[in-house]
Amino acid sequence: MAKVIVRESDVEGTKKTPWPRVSKILISEHTVGAKQISMGTNVSEPGSGIPIHKHTDSEEAMFVIEGTGKLICGNEEYDLYPGTALFSPLGVEHQIINTGDTPFKIVWAYAPPLPDHLK
């Protein structure tokens, strides 16, 4: 049987700049052989976040685990806090800002996976 679980503590994160954050890819073709979805975590430092961007070939879902933030999606702004799920449609620019004074942690998933999540 192929590997079916991944522990976040066993995955080395990738430090991103210029917006300081750490991203960990937990579920992907590289880790468990997943070809239709990828999933991971992102932790942003206070005042940082995920810069404005869009996905033209993958839908993205996210879930806030800890901290407080703001989602800017299209022309709308939304407050984010633990227990909040969010969805980014194809082609819509979005950005997340950590508005709190503690790390802001989300779980993210892409379907289909981003190209660099595949072998």
Helices and strands as residue ranges (DSSP letters): G 8-10, E 14-16, E 21-27, E 38-44, E 49-53, E 59-66, E 69-73, E 76-80, E 85-88, E 94-98, E 104-111, G 115-117
